[in-house]
Amino acid sequence: METCSFGDEIEERESKISHLAIDIGGSLIKLVYFSRDDKCSTGDQWINSSNEGGDVSSSESTCPILEGKLHFAKFETSKINECVEFIRSKKLHHSGGGAYKYTDLFKEELGVALDKEDEMNCLVAGANFLLKTVRHEAFTYLDNKKEFEPIDQNDLYPYLLVNIGSGVSMIKVDGDGKFERVSGTNVGGGTYWGLGKLLTKCKSFDELLELSHHGNNRVIDMLVGDIYGGLDYTKIGLSATAIASSFGKAINKDLEEYRPEDISRSLLRLISNNIGQISFLNALRYGIKRIFFGGFFIRGHPYTMDTIAVGVHFWSKGEAKAMFLRHEGFLGALGAFVSYGKSRSDDIIVHCLVERSLVCTPCRGAAVDTVDGNMDESETIECCVYPS
């Protein structure tokens, strides 16, 4: 994954976009960009910074440098030219140095050089930003029930961050800038997409995920009940519906005899179960009770979240908790955005960025903005930039 950011290089009269960060992964490109609020300018009003959602340590009345919104967008990496056109439409002009895989493309098409940021630093910075700053960000999903959970900033650490992209990284986070990648697995979102494409002929991840909505994994997976005559194996605590062998029934038929929907469902279950179990084992290893799952593999998909959450709940006997994030797929891009320019005194992002105290939450009618172009629905975060 490549995480990088553009500086404040916009002609203000042409565009309100002042900063943009980009996370180029193996499968998807994620963008986060900040648009200024026309109604607000430096020093034009005072805002109480002691709001419940902010992470501001300044005095109670602090003047915001800027107000505006954080926007989110994504593209398939294979369609990077569409991403370039999207950035061009935002009138981004140029930025300072850096070199990596797509440097030449951005330089030739936009006259832009990208400043590369460290991948793990960005993932952790993005997660910490969301958990400490954005209210109603983290939630649990169990038994088809979604519940937002408030985060006590005094009891946030340690936690396990499981980022599910093309592959999976598991990171023990002990504080701001204090983390260790403790494990991972090569069986992740890229596995689901790659195997799914070979087995179902789907053309996109979203198409494959949509198929799973209409599938039945029990047609393909061998269950405990299939082995024990429809009965539970109570002696070791396994129900008849527990999966004994993913794709275990496929030995009896050819591929064309199975529906693509059932294949997608079984494959999704296989990968989600695997990630959930490995995550729990790492949490157990370090005595961590709270696991946050991020990455675009999840995409708010109920079946995926339920499978992961049930696995963590089962193996931990209810002691560990699987938690999910509303902006799950943008951790790296957000981290690049909030980290950019910390060593540059001329950049606004050296200052503290917080969610506006009056922004609506999902319980009170969240403000949702759909980005024009090849984007799915993306929420915005109304925010203020305060002096540090």
C-alpha positions, 0 to 999 in steps of 0.5 A, a space after each residue: 500500500 502506498 499512502 501519500 498526500 498533497 499539500 495546500 496547493 490550490 488557487 482558492 478562487 478556483 476551488 475550495 479543496 485545500 488538501 488531499 491524501 491518497 492511499 493506493 492499495 493493491 486493489 483499491 485507491 482511497 482518497 480523503 480531501 478537505 473542502 473549506 467552508 466559504 462562510 468561515 475564514 481565519 479568526 472570524 468566529 470563536 468555537 468552544 473546543 471542549 466538545 465531547 467529540 474533539 481531542 483539543 487540549 487548548 483553552 476553552 475558547 479557541 479560534 479555528 483556523 479553518 472550517 469545512 468537511 472531510 470527503 471520502 472517495 474510492 476507485 479500483 487500482 486497475 482504474 487509476 486513470 479515473 482517479 487521476 481525472 477525479 483529482 484533476 476535476 478538483 483542480 489540484 495543481 502541484 505538491 512537493 517531492 517523493 517517489 514511488 510506483 505511480 510517481 511518473 503517472 501523476 507527474 505527467 498527468 497532473 504535474 503533481 509529485 507525491 509525498 510518501 508516508 509510512 503505511 503502518 504509521 498511517 493506518 494507526 494514525 487514521 484509526 486513532 483519529 477516528 476513535 478519538 475524534 469522531 463520535 459514533 464511529 465504532 460499533 458492534 454487530 452481533 445477532 444482526 444488531 448494530 450498536 454504536 459504542 462510546 470510546 473512553 479516550 482514557 481507556 482506549 489503549 491497548 487495542 488490536 487493529 485488524 486492517 483487511 485489505 488485499 492481505 491482512 495486518 494485525 497491529 497492537 496499538 499502545 498509544 499515539 505513534 506506539 504500535 507493533 505489527 504482531 501478525 497478519 495473514 495472506 488470506 484477505 480481501 484480495 483472496 476473496 476477489 481473486 478466487 471469487 473471480 476465477 470461480 464465478 466470473 464476476 467482474 468486480 468485488 462489489 458484484 461478487 459481494 452482491 452475489 453472496 447476499 443471495 447465496 447459501 453456503 451450506 450447499 457447499 460447506 460440510 457442516 458438523 451435522 453432515 458428519 454426525 447425522 444432523 446432531 450437535 457435537 455437544 461434547 466439544 461444544 460444536 453445533 450441527 450448523 458449525 462448519 466442519 470443512 469449508 467447500 467440503 461438499 465440493 468434492 462430490 460435484 463439478 464447479 458448474 453444478 454450483 450456483 455462483 451465489 453459493 460459491 461467493 457466500 461460502 468463500 466469504 464465510 471461509 475468509 471471514 472465519 479465518 480472519 476472526 479466529 486469527 485476530 482472536 488468537 493475537 488478542 489472546 496472546 497480548 491480553 487485549 479485549 477489544 479488536 477494531 476491524 478496518 479495511 474495505 473488505 468489510 464494506 459494512 456487509 452484515 454477513 461479513 461483520 456477523 461472521 467475524 463477530 460471532 467467531 471472536 465471541 465464540 472463541 473468546 467465550 464472550 471476553 473479547 469484542 469485535 468492533 467495526 468502524 464507519 470509515 473502515 476503508 479510509 484509515 490509511 488515507 486519513 492517517 496520511 492526511 492528518 500526519 502530513 506536514 507535521 514537520 512543516 510549519 507552513 502547512 495547516 495540517 500541523 494543527 489540530 483537526 477535530 469534528 465540529 461539536 454540532 455535527 449530526 450523528 447517525 442517531 440524529 440524522 447524519 449529514 451524508 454527502 454523495 461524491 460525484 463521479 465513480 464513487 459509492 455513497 460517502 459520508 463527510 465529517 464536518 470539522 474544524 482546524 485549530 491551532 496546536 
